[in-house]
Amino acid sequence: MIVTNISDFRKDIKSYFDAVAKNFETLIINRGKDSGIVVISLEEYNSLMATNHELSSRLNEKRLDTAIEKLKHLKV
C-alpha cells in the first residue's frame, strides 16, 4: 500500500499510476481531514466486483462454500 498526499500525487502522477497498474499496489491519497481517495488497478477492481457478486446472495455463498469443502476433501 502506498500513501501520499494530493500535492505529492500531482507532482508524480505517472509513477503512482504505474505502481498501481504494474505492481497491483493500492494507492491512498489523503486529501485533508477525514477525506481520502483509494486508487486500485482495473484488474483488482474487477476481481472485487466479481467477488461481491458471488457473495451477493446467500444461495451463491452456500454454493461456493460447498465447492470449497469438496476441494478440501479431494484426494490428489
PyMOL Python script that loads the backbone (N, CA, C, O; Angstrom):
from pymol import cmd

cmd.read_pdbstr("""\
ATOM      1  N   MET A   1       0.847  -1.169   0.000  1.00  0.00           N
ATOM      2  CA  MET A   1       0.000   0.000   0.000  1.00  0.00           C
ATOM      3  C   MET A   1       0.894   1.235   0.000  1.00  0.00           C
ATOM      4  O   MET A   1       1.883   1.308   0.729  1.00  0.00           O
ATOM      5  N   ILE A   2       0.528   2.187  -0.823  1.00  0.00           N
ATOM      6  CA  ILE A   2       1.242   3.461  -0.917  1.00  0.00           C
ATOM      7  C   ILE A   2       0.311   4.550  -0.407  1.00  0.00           C
ATOM      8  O   ILE A   2      -0.866   4.593  -0.767  1.00  0.00           O
ATOM      9  N   VAL A   3       0.837   5.415   0.421  1.00  0.00           N
ATOM     10  CA  VAL A   3       0.051   6.537   0.932  1.00  0.00           C
ATOM     11  C   VAL A   3       0.762   7.825   0.551  1.00  0.00           C
ATOM     12  O   VAL A   3       1.973   7.953   0.727  1.00  0.00           O
ATOM     13  N   THR A   4       0.004   8.772   0.030  1.00  0.00           N
ATOM     14  CA  THR A   4       0.579  10.068  -0.346  1.00  0.00           C
ATOM     15  C   THR A   4      -0.462  11.158  -0.101  1.00  0.00           C
ATOM     16  O   THR A   4      -1.609  10.881   0.249  1.00  0.00           O
ATOM     17  N   ASN A   5      -0.038  12.378  -0.291  1.00  0.00           N
ATOM     18  CA  ASN A   5      -0.993  13.486  -0.217  1.00  0.00           C
ATOM     19  C   ASN A   5      -1.233  14.013  -1.622  1.00  0.00           C
ATOM     20  O   ASN A   5      -0.535  13.633  -2.562  1.00  0.00           O
ATOM     21  N   ILE A   6      -2.193  14.864  -1.760  1.00  0.00           N
ATOM     22  CA  ILE A   6      -2.598  15.333  -3.087  1.00  0.00           C
ATOM     23  C   ILE A   6      -1.491  16.121  -3.790  1.00  0.00           C
ATOM     24  O   ILE A   6      -1.351  16.044  -5.010  1.00  0.00           O
ATOM     25  N   SER A   7      -0.717  16.868  -3.030  1.00  0.00           N
ATOM     26  CA  SER A   7       0.369  17.655  -3.637  1.00  0.00           C
ATOM     27  C   SER A   7       1.440  16.759  -4.237  1.00  0.00           C
ATOM     28  O   SER A   7       1.868  16.966  -5.372  1.00  0.00           O
ATOM     29  N   ASP A   8       1.874  15.757  -3.469  1.00  0.00           N
ATOM     30  CA  ASP A   8       2.889  14.835  -3.989  1.00  0.00           C
ATOM     31  C   ASP A   8       2.337  14.001  -5.141  1.00  0.00           C
ATOM     32  O   ASP A   8       3.056  13.695  -6.093  1.00  0.00           O
ATOM     33  N   PHE A   9       1.075  13.638  -5.053  1.00  0.00           N
ATOM     34  CA  PHE A   9       0.447  12.874  -6.127  1.00  0.00           C
ATOM     35  C   PHE A   9       0.467  13.662  -7.436  1.00  0.00           C
ATOM     36  O   PHE A   9       0.788  13.114  -8.491  1.00  0.00           O
ATOM     37  N   ARG A  10       0.126  14.937  -7.365  1.00  0.00           N
ATOM     38  CA  ARG A  10       0.120  15.787  -8.568  1.00  0.00           C
ATOM     39  C   ARG A  10       1.507  15.881  -9.193  1.00  0.00           C
ATOM     40  O   ARG A  10       1.640  15.910 -10.416  1.00  0.00           O
ATOM     41  N   LYS A  11       2.542  15.928  -8.352  1.00  0.00           N
ATOM     42  CA  LYS A  11       3.915  16.085  -8.848  1.00  0.00           C
ATOM     43  C   LYS A  11       4.389  14.870  -9.641  1.00  0.00           C
ATOM     44  O   LYS A  11       5.193  15.004 -10.563  1.00  0.00           O
ATOM     45  N   ASP A  12       3.890  13.680  -9.281  1.00  0.00           N
ATOM     46  CA  ASP A  12       4.419  12.461  -9.895  1.00  0.00           C
ATOM     47  C   ASP A  12       3.311  11.456 -10.201  1.00  0.00           C
ATOM     48  O   ASP A  12       3.442  10.271  -9.896  1.00  0.00           O
ATOM     49  N   ILE A  13       2.242  11.924 -10.793  1.00  0.00           N
ATOM     50  CA  ILE A  13       1.064  11.109 -11.045  1.00  0.00           C
ATOM     51  C   ILE A  13       1.387   9.855 -11.860  1.00  0.00           C
ATOM     52  O   ILE A  13       0.851   8.783 -11.580  1.00  0.00           O
ATOM     53  N   LYS A  14       2.248   9.978 -12.853  1.00  0.00           N
ATOM     54  CA  LYS A  14       2.562   8.832 -13.710  1.00  0.00           C
ATOM     55  C   LYS A  14       3.200   7.701 -12.922  1.00  0.00           C
ATOM     56  O   LYS A  14       2.809   6.546 -13.094  1.00  0.00           O
ATOM     57  N   SER A  15       4.167   7.994 -12.065  1.00  0.00           N
ATOM     58  CA  SER A  15       4.820   6.912 -11.323  1.00  0.00           C
ATOM     59  C   SER A  15       3.862   6.267 -10.332  1.00  0.00           C
ATOM     60  O   SER A  15       3.940   5.062 -10.092  1.00  0.00           O
ATOM     61  N   TYR A  16       2.961   7.056  -9.755  1.00  0.00           N
ATOM     62  CA  TYR A  16       1.965   6.470  -8.855  1.00  0.00           C
ATOM     63  C   TYR A  16       1.039   5.526  -9.624  1.00  0.00           C
ATOM     64  O   TYR A  16       0.762   4.417  -9.166  1.00  0.00           O
ATOM     65  N   PHE A  17       0.564   5.960 -10.783  1.00  0.00           N
ATOM     66  CA  PHE A  17      -0.309   5.107 -11.584  1.00  0.00           C
ATOM     67  C   PHE A  17       0.428   3.862 -12.078  1.00  0.00           C
ATOM     68  O   PHE A  17      -0.148   2.775 -12.126  1.00  0.00           O
ATOM     69  N   ASP A  18       1.694   4.022 -12.441  1.00  0.00           N
ATOM     70  CA  ASP A  18       2.490   2.867 -12.868  1.00  0.00           C
ATOM     71  C   ASP A  18       2.606   1.837 -11.746  1.00  0.00           C
ATOM     72  O   ASP A  18       2.485   0.637 -11.994  1.00  0.00           O
ATOM     73  N   ALA A  19       2.839   2.293 -10.517  1.00  0.00           N
ATOM     74  CA  ALA A  19       2.953   1.373  -9.376  1.00  0.00           C
ATOM     75  C   ALA A  19       1.643   0.637  -9.149  1.00  0.00           C
ATOM     76  O   ALA A  19       1.642  -0.557  -8.851  1.00  0.00           O
ATOM     77  N   VAL A  20       0.534   1.339  -9.287  1.00  0.00           N
ATOM     78  CA  VAL A  20      -0.783   0.713  -9.095  1.00  0.00           C
ATOM     79  C   VAL A  20      -1.031  -0.320 -10.191  1.00  0.00           C
ATOM     80  O   VAL A  20      -1.464  -1.437  -9.907  1.00  0.00           O
ATOM     81  N   ALA A  21      -0.761   0.045 -11.423  1.00  0.00           N
ATOM     82  CA  ALA A  21      -1.063  -0.828 -12.557  1.00  0.00           C
ATOM     83  C   ALA A  21      -0.107  -2.017 -12.656  1.00  0.00           C
ATOM     84  O   ALA A  21      -0.545  -3.143 -12.894  1.00  0.00           O
ATOM     85  N   LYS A  22       1.172  -1.781 -12.480  1.00  0.00           N
ATOM     86  CA  LYS A  22       2.171  -2.832 -12.704  1.00  0.00           C
ATOM     87  C   LYS A  22       2.396  -3.721 -11.484  1.00  0.00           C
ATOM     88  O   LYS A  22       2.659  -4.914 -11.629  1.00  0.00           O
ATOM     89  N   ASN A  23       2.296  -3.160 -10.301  1.00  0.00           N
ATOM     90  CA  ASN A  23       2.624  -3.896  -9.079  1.00  0.00           C
ATOM     91  C   ASN A  23       1.407  -4.231  -8.228  1.00  0.00           C
ATOM     92  O   ASN A  23       1.537  -4.741  -7.116  1.00  0.00           O
ATOM     93  N   PHE A  24       0.229  -3.940  -8.758  1.00  0.00           N
ATOM     94  CA  PHE A  24      -1.024  -4.175  -8.033  1.00  0.00           C
ATOM     95  C   PHE A  24      -1.011  -3.531  -6.649  1.00  0.00           C
ATOM     96  O   PHE A  24      -1.543  -4.081  -5.684  1.00  0.00           O
ATOM     97  N   GLU A  25      -0.397  -2.368  -6.576  1.00  0.00           N
ATOM     98  CA  GLU A  25      -0.378  -1.602  -5.329  1.00  0.00           C
ATOM     99  C   GLU A  25      -1.730  -0.920  -5.135  1.00  0.00           C
ATOM    100  O   GLU A  25      -2.446  -0.633  -6.094  1.00  0.00           O
ATOM    101  N   THR A  26      -2.053  -0.673  -3.887  1.00  0.00           N
ATOM    102  CA  THR A  26      -3.208   0.155  -3.557  1.00  0.00           C
ATOM    103  C   THR A  26      -2.659   1.520  -3.185  1.00  0.00           C
ATOM    104  O   THR A  26      -1.736   1.622  -2.377  1.00  0.00           O
ATOM    105  N   LEU A  27      -3.215   2.557  -3.761  1.00  0.00           N
ATOM    106  CA  LEU A  27      -2.761   3.925  -3.514  1.00  0.00           C
ATOM    107  C   LEU A  27      -3.831   4.669  -2.729  1.00  0.00           C
ATOM    108  O   LEU A  27      -4.993   4.721  -3.130  1.00  0.00           O
ATOM    109  N   ILE A  28      -3.422   5.239  -1.611  1.00  0.00           N
ATOM    110  CA  ILE A  28      -4.332   6.071  -0.821  1.00  0.00           C
ATOM    111  C   ILE A  28      -3.840   7.499  -0.913  1.00  0.00           C
ATOM    112  O   ILE A  28      -2.689   7.793  -0.593  1.00  0.00           O
ATOM    113  N   ILE A  29      -4.714   8.384  -1.351  1.00  0.00           N
ATOM    114  CA  ILE A  29      -4.378   9.798  -1.468  1.00  0.00           C
ATOM    115  C   ILE A  29      -5.145  10.546  -0.389  1.00  0.00           C
ATOM    116  O   ILE A  29      -6.370  10.661  -0.443  1.00  0.00           O
ATOM    117  N   ASN A  30      -4.409  11.050   0.586  1.00  0.00           N
ATOM    118  CA  ASN A  30      -5.031  11.834   1.651  1.00  0.00           C
ATOM    119  C   ASN A  30      -5.329  13.231   1.125  1.00  0.00           C
ATOM    120  O   ASN A  30      -4.479  13.871   0.505  1.00  0.00           O
ATOM    121  N   ARG A  31      -6.538  13.686   1.379  1.00  0.00           N
ATOM    122  CA  ARG A  31      -6.966  14.992   0.872  1.00  0.00           C
ATOM    123  C   ARG A  31      -7.342  15.947   1.989  1.00  0.00           C
ATOM    124  O   ARG A  31      -8.030  16.941   1.753  1.00  0.00           O
ATOM    125  N   GLY A  32      -6.907  15.661   3.175  1.00  0.00           N
ATOM    126  CA  GLY A  32      -7.241  16.539   4.286  1.00  0.00           C
ATOM    127  C   GLY A  32      -7.986  15.781   5.356  1.00  0.00           C
ATOM    128  O   GLY A  32      -7.997  14.551   5.374  1.00  0.00           O
ATOM    129  N   LYS A  33      -8.594  16.508   6.225  1.00  0.00           N
ATOM    130  CA  LYS A  33      -9.266  15.937   7.387  1.00  0.00           C
ATOM    131  C   LYS A  33     -10.341  14.916   6.995  1.00  0.00           C
ATOM    132  O   LYS A  33     -11.343  15.253   6.363  1.00  0.00           O
ATOM    133  N   ASP A  34     -10.104  13.671   7.385  1.00  0.00           N
ATOM    134  CA  ASP A  34     -11.071  12.584   7.168  1.00  0.00           C
ATOM    135  C   ASP A  34     -11.524  12.425   5.721  1.00  0.00           C
ATOM    136  O   ASP A  34     -12.640  11.970   5.469  1.00  0.00           O
ATOM    137  N   SER A  35     -10.691  12.788   4.789  1.00  0.00           N
ATOM    138  CA  SER A  35     -11.063  12.680   3.388  1.00  0.00           C
ATOM    139  C   SER A  35      -9.922  12.021   2.629  1.00  0.00           C
ATOM    140  O   SER A  35      -8.761  12.403   2.781  1.00  0.00           O
ATOM    141  N   GLY A  36     -10.251  11.046   1.826  1.00  0.00           N
ATOM    142  CA  GLY A  36      -9.218  10.381   1.058  1.00  0.00           C
ATOM    143  C   GLY A  36      -9.804   9.660  -0.135  1.00  0.00           C
ATOM    144  O   GLY A  36     -11.015   9.482  -0.259  1.00  0.00           O
ATOM    145  N   ILE A  37      -8.905   9.256  -1.003  1.00  0.00           N
ATOM    146  CA  ILE A  37      -9.264   8.552  -2.226  1.00  0.00           C
ATOM    147  C   ILE A  37      -8.412   7.288  -2.283  1.00  0.00           C
ATOM    148  O   ILE A  37      -7.235   7.312  -1.925  1.00  0.00           O
ATOM    149  N   VAL A  38      -9.004   6.192  -2.728  1.00  0.00           N
ATOM    150  CA  VAL A  38      -8.278   4.944  -2.914  1.00  0.00           C
ATOM    151  C   VAL A  38      -8.226   4.652  -4.408  1.00  0.00           C
ATOM    152  O   VAL A  38      -9.247   4.706  -5.093  1.00  0.00           O
ATOM    153  N   VAL A  39      -7.032   4.343  -4.912  1.00  0.00           N
ATOM    154  CA  VAL A  39      -6.850   4.015  -6.322  1.00  0.00           C
ATOM    155  C   VAL A  39      -6.343   2.578  -6.389  1.00  0.00           C
ATOM    156  O   VAL A  39      -5.353   2.221  -5.750  1.00  0.00           O
ATOM    157  N   ILE A  40      -7.051   1.750  -7.186  1.00  0.00           N
ATOM    158  CA  ILE A  40      -6.628   0.373  -7.413  1.00  0.00           C
ATOM    159  C   ILE A  40      -6.638   0.105  -8.911  1.00  0.00           C
ATOM    160  O   ILE A  40      -7.244   0.853  -9.679  1.00  0.00           O
ATOM    161  N   SER A  41      -5.972  -0.953  -9.320  1.00  0.00           N
ATOM    162  CA  SER A  41      -5.938  -1.287 -10.741  1.00  0.00           C
ATOM    163  C   SER A  41      -7.318  -1.763 -11.203  1.00  0.00           C
ATOM    164  O   SER A  41      -8.141  -2.188 -10.391  1.00  0.00           O
ATOM    165  N   LEU A  42      -7.555  -1.690 -12.485  1.00  0.00           N
ATOM    166  CA  LEU A  42      -8.812  -2.167 -13.051  1.00  0.00           C
ATOM    167  C   LEU A  42      -8.971  -3.661 -12.800  1.00  0.00           C
ATOM    168  O   LEU A  42     -10.073  -4.127 -12.511  1.00  0.00           O
ATOM    169  N   GLU A  43      -7.892  -4.405 -12.906  1.00  0.00           N
ATOM    170  CA  GLU A  43      -7.942  -5.845 -12.664  1.00  0.00           C
ATOM    171  C   GLU A  43      -8.375  -6.147 -11.218  1.00  0.00           C
ATOM    172  O   GLU A  43      -9.192  -7.035 -10.979  1.00  0.00           O
ATOM    173  N   GLU A  44      -7.818  -5.399 -10.267  1.00  0.00           N
ATOM    174  CA  GLU A  44      -8.191  -5.578  -8.868  1.00  0.00           C
ATOM    175  C   GLU A  44      -9.656  -5.191  -8.649  1.00  0.00           C
ATOM    176  O   GLU A  44     -10.383  -5.887  -7.941  1.00  0.00           O
ATOM    177  N   TYR A  45     -10.080  -4.099  -9.245  1.00  0.00           N
ATOM    178  CA  TYR A  45     -11.476  -3.660  -9.144  1.00  0.00           C
ATOM    179  C   TYR A  45     -12.423  -4.732  -9.685  1.00  0.00           C
ATOM    180  O   TYR A  45     -13.413  -5.072  -9.038  1.00  0.00           O
ATOM    181  N   ASN A  46     -12.117  -5.264 -10.873  1.00  0.00           N
ATOM    182  CA  ASN A  46     -12.964  -6.290 -11.467  1.00  0.00           C
ATOM    183  C   ASN A  46     -13.039  -7.536 -10.582  1.00  0.00           C
ATOM    184  O   ASN A  46     -14.097  -8.152 -10.458  1.00  0.00           O
ATOM    185  N   SER A  47     -11.922  -7.899  -9.975  1.00  0.00           N
ATOM    186  CA  SER A  47     -11.892  -9.036  -9.067  1.00  0.00           C
ATOM    187  C   SER A  47     -12.786  -8.794  -7.850  1.00  0.00           C
ATOM    188  O   SER A  47     -13.530  -9.681  -7.434  1.00  0.00           O
ATOM    189  N   LEU A  48     -12.709  -7.601  -7.290  1.00  0.00           N
ATOM    190  CA  LEU A  48     -13.555  -7.257  -6.147  1.00  0.00           C
ATOM    191  C   LEU A  48     -15.037  -7.277  -6.515  1.00  0.00           C
ATOM    192  O   LEU A  48     -15.865  -7.748  -5.735  1.00  0.00           O
ATOM    193  N   MET A  49     -15.369  -6.775  -7.687  1.00  0.00           N
ATOM    194  CA  MET A  49     -16.763  -6.761  -8.121  1.00  0.00           C
ATOM    195  C   MET A  49     -17.278  -8.181  -8.361  1.00  0.00           C
ATOM    196  O   MET A  49     -18.427  -8.488  -8.046  1.00  0.00           O
ATOM    197  N   ALA A  50     -16.432  -9.041  -8.917  1.00  0.00           N
ATOM    198  CA  ALA A  50     -16.832 -10.436  -9.132  1.00  0.00           C
ATOM    199  C   ALA A  50     -17.068 -11.134  -7.792  1.00  0.00           C
ATOM    200  O   ALA A  50     -18.047 -11.864  -7.636  1.00  0.00           O
ATOM    201  N   THR A  51     -16.186 -10.916  -6.837  1.00  0.00           N
ATOM    202  CA  THR A  51     -16.359 -11.497  -5.505  1.00  0.00           C
ATOM    203  C   THR A  51     -17.622 -10.970  -4.856  1.00  0.00           C
ATOM    204  O   THR A  51     -18.382 -11.731  -4.256  1.00  0.00           O
ATOM    205  N   ASN A  52     -17.848  -9.681  -4.971  1.00  0.00           N
ATOM    206  CA  ASN A  52     -19.057  -9.075  -4.409  1.00  0.00           C
ATOM    207  C   ASN A  52     -20.312  -9.711  -5.011  1.00  0.00           C
ATOM    208  O   ASN A  52     -21.273 -10.005  -4.300  1.00  0.00           O
ATOM    209  N   HIS A  53     -20.289  -9.916  -6.321  1.00  0.00           N
ATOM    210  CA  HIS A  53     -21.433 -10.531  -6.994  1.00  0.00           C
ATOM    211  C   HIS A  53     -21.638 -11.963  -6.505  1.00  0.00           C
ATOM    212  O   HIS A  53     -22.764 -12.370  -6.220  1.00  0.00           O
ATOM    213  N   GLU A  54     -20.553 -12.721  -6.409  1.00  0.00           N
ATOM    214  CA  GLU A  54     -20.655 -14.119  -5.978  1.00  0.00           C
ATOM    215  C   GLU A  54     -21.203 -14.243  -4.566  1.00  0.00           C
ATOM    216  O   GLU A  54     -21.881 -15.219  -4.246  1.00  0.00           O
ATOM    217  N   LEU A  55     -20.916 -13.268  -3.725  1.00  0.00           N
ATOM    218  CA  LEU A  55     -21.369 -13.320  -2.339  1.00  0.00           C
ATOM    219  C   LEU A  55     -22.635 -12.494  -2.101  1.00  0.00           C
ATOM    220  O   LEU A  55     -23.044 -12.292  -0.958  1.00  0.00           O
ATOM    221  N   SER A  56     -23.249 -12.020  -3.182  1.00  0.00           N
ATOM    222  CA  SER A  56     -24.398 -11.118  -3.041  1.00  0.00           C
ATOM    223  C   SER A  56     -25.681 -11.822  -2.604  1.00  0.00           C
ATOM    224  O   SER A  56     -26.615 -11.179  -2.125  1.00  0.00           O
ATOM    225  N   SER A  57     -25.724 -13.125  -2.770  1.00  0.00           N
ATOM    226  CA  SER A  57     -26.909 -13.850  -2.303  1.00  0.00           C
ATOM    227  C   SER A  57     -26.460 -15.017  -1.432  1.00  0.00           C
ATOM    228  O   SER A  57     -25.368 -15.559  -1.603  1.00  0.00           O
ATOM    229  N   ARG A  58     -27.309 -15.382  -0.517  1.00  0.00           N
ATOM    230  CA  ARG A  58     -26.987 -16.493   0.382  1.00  0.00           C
ATOM    231  C   ARG A  58     -26.825 -17.791  -0.403  1.00  0.00           C
ATOM    232  O   ARG A  58     -25.984 -18.620  -0.054  1.00  0.00           O
ATOM    233  N   LEU A  59     -27.614 -17.979  -1.452  1.00  0.00           N
ATOM    234  CA  LEU A  59     -27.527 -19.189  -2.269  1.00  0.00           C
ATOM    235  C   LEU A  59     -26.158 -19.300  -2.930  1.00  0.00           C
ATOM    236  O   LEU A  59     -25.536 -20.362  -2.895  1.00  0.00           O
ATOM    237  N   ASN A  60     -25.684 -18.208  -3.533  1.00  0.00           N
ATOM    238  CA  ASN A  60     -24.350 -18.219  -4.143  1.00  0.00           C
ATOM    239  C   ASN A  60     -23.284 -18.516  -3.102  1.00  0.00           C
ATOM    240  O   ASN A  60     -22.354 -19.282  -3.355  1.00  0.00           O
ATOM    241  N   GLU A  61     -23.420 -17.917  -1.949  1.00  0.00           N
ATOM    242  CA  GLU A  61     -22.451 -18.115  -0.879  1.00  0.00           C
ATOM    243  C   GLU A  61     -22.408 -19.593  -0.458  1.00  0.00           C
ATOM    244  O   GLU A  61     -21.330 -20.152  -0.258  1.00  0.00           O
ATOM    245  N   LYS A  62     -23.571 -20.214  -0.327  1.00  0.00           N
ATOM    246  CA  LYS A  62     -23.623 -21.636   0.037  1.00  0.00           C
ATOM    247  C   LYS A  62     -22.981 -22.506  -1.036  1.00  0.00           C
ATOM    248  O   LYS A  62     -22.273 -23.461  -0.719  1.00  0.00           O
ATOM    249  N   ARG A  63     -23.225 -22.181  -2.306  1.00  0.00           N
ATOM    250  CA  ARG A  63     -22.613 -22.946  -3.410  1.00  0.00           C
ATOM    251  C   ARG A  63     -21.100 -22.856  -3.362  1.00  0.00           C
ATOM    252  O   ARG A  63     -20.410 -23.857  -3.553  1.00  0.00           O
ATOM    253  N   LEU A  64     -20.583 -21.671  -3.109  1.00  0.00           N
ATOM    254  CA  LEU A  64     -19.131 -21.503  -3.014  1.00  0.00           C
ATOM    255  C   LEU A  64     -18.568 -22.271  -1.827  1.00  0.00           C
ATOM    256  O   LEU A  64     -17.527 -22.918  -1.943  1.00  0.00           O
ATOM    257  N   ASP A  65     -19.244 -22.205  -0.693  1.00  0.00           N
ATOM    258  CA  ASP A  65     -18.786 -22.946   0.488  1.00  0.00           C
ATOM    259  C   ASP A  65     -18.753 -24.443   0.210  1.00  0.00           C
ATOM    260  O   ASP A  65     -17.810 -25.128   0.607  1.00  0.00           O
ATOM    261  N   THR A  66     -19.766 -24.950  -0.462  1.00  0.00           N
ATOM    262  CA  THR A  66     -19.823 -26.373  -0.802  1.00  0.00           C
ATOM    263  C   THR A  66     -18.676 -26.753  -1.737  1.00  0.00           C
ATOM    264  O   THR A  66     -18.033 -27.785  -1.547  1.00  0.00           O
ATOM    265  N   ALA A  67     -18.424 -25.927  -2.735  1.00  0.00           N
ATOM    266  CA  ALA A  67     -17.332 -26.193  -3.671  1.00  0.00           C
ATOM    267  C   ALA A  67     -15.979 -26.177  -2.961  1.00  0.00           C
ATOM    268  O   ALA A  67     -15.117 -27.006  -3.254  1.00  0.00           O
ATOM    269  N   ILE A  68     -15.792 -25.261  -2.050  1.00  0.00           N
ATOM    270  CA  ILE A  68     -14.535 -25.179  -1.294  1.00  0.00           C
ATOM    271  C   ILE A  68     -14.350 -26.430  -0.445  1.00  0.00           C
ATOM    272  O   ILE A  68     -13.254 -26.988  -0.386  1.00  0.00           O
ATOM    273  N   GLU A  69     -15.406 -26.866   0.203  1.00  0.00           N
ATOM    274  CA  GLU A  69     -15.329 -28.080   1.022  1.00  0.00           C
ATOM    275  C   GLU A  69     -15.003 -29.301   0.178  1.00  0.00           C
ATOM    276  O   GLU A  69     -14.223 -30.154   0.600  1.00  0.00           O
ATOM    277  N   LYS A  70     -15.594 -29.395  -1.014  1.00  0.00           N
ATOM    278  CA  LYS A  70     -15.300 -30.516  -1.913  1.00  0.00           C
ATOM    279  C   LYS A  70     -13.819 -30.494  -2.310  1.00  0.00           C
ATOM    280  O   LYS A  70     -13.174 -31.542  -2.353  1.00  0.00           O
ATOM    281  N   LEU A  71     -13.288 -29.322  -2.594  1.00  0.00           N
ATOM    282  CA  LEU A  71     -11.877 -29.212  -2.963  1.00  0.00           C
ATOM    283  C   LEU A  71     -10.961 -29.605  -1.815  1.00  0.00           C
ATOM    284  O   LEU A  71      -9.921 -30.226  -2.037  1.00  0.00           O
ATOM    285  N   LYS A  72     -11.329 -29.256  -0.613  1.00  0.00           N
ATOM    286  CA  LYS A  72     -10.516 -29.609   0.557  1.00  0.00           C
ATOM    287  C   LYS A  72     -10.426 -31.112   0.747  1.00  0.00           C
ATOM    288  O   LYS A  72      -9.406 -31.627   1.205  1.00  0.00           O
ATOM    289  N   HIS A  73     -11.490 -31.810   0.394  1.00  0.00           N
ATOM    290  CA  HIS A  73     -11.545 -33.257   0.620  1.00  0.00           C
ATOM    291  C   HIS A  73     -11.115 -34.062  -0.607  1.00  0.00           C
ATOM    292  O   HIS A  73     -11.099 -35.292  -0.570  1.00  0.00           O
ATOM    293  N   LEU A  74     -10.774 -33.382  -1.670  1.00  0.00           N
ATOM    294  CA  LEU A  74     -10.354 -34.022  -2.905  1.00  0.00           C
ATOM    295  C   LEU A  74      -8.973 -34.637  -2.707  1.00  0.00           C
ATOM    296  O   LEU A  74      -8.048 -33.953  -2.268  1.00  0.00           O
ATOM    297  N   LYS A  75      -8.829 -35.876  -3.016  1.00  0.00           N
ATOM    298  CA  LYS A  75      -7.530 -36.553  -2.872  1.00  0.00           C
ATOM    299  C   LYS A  75      -6.764 -36.433  -4.173  1.00  0.00           C
ATOM    300  O   LYS A  75      -7.273 -36.752  -5.247  1.00  0.00           O
ATOM    301  N   VAL A  76      -5.544 -35.970  -4.056  1.00  0.00           N
ATOM    302  CA  VAL A  76      -4.714 -35.782  -5.238  1.00  0.00           C
ATOM    303  C   VAL A  76      -3.702 -36.890  -5.339  1.00  0.00           C
ATOM    304  O   VAL A  76      -2.902 -36.912  -6.274  1.00  0.00           O
TER     305      VAL A  76
END
""", "prot")
cmd.dss("prot")
cmd.show_as("cartoon", "prot")
cmd.util.cbc("prot")
cmd.orient("prot")
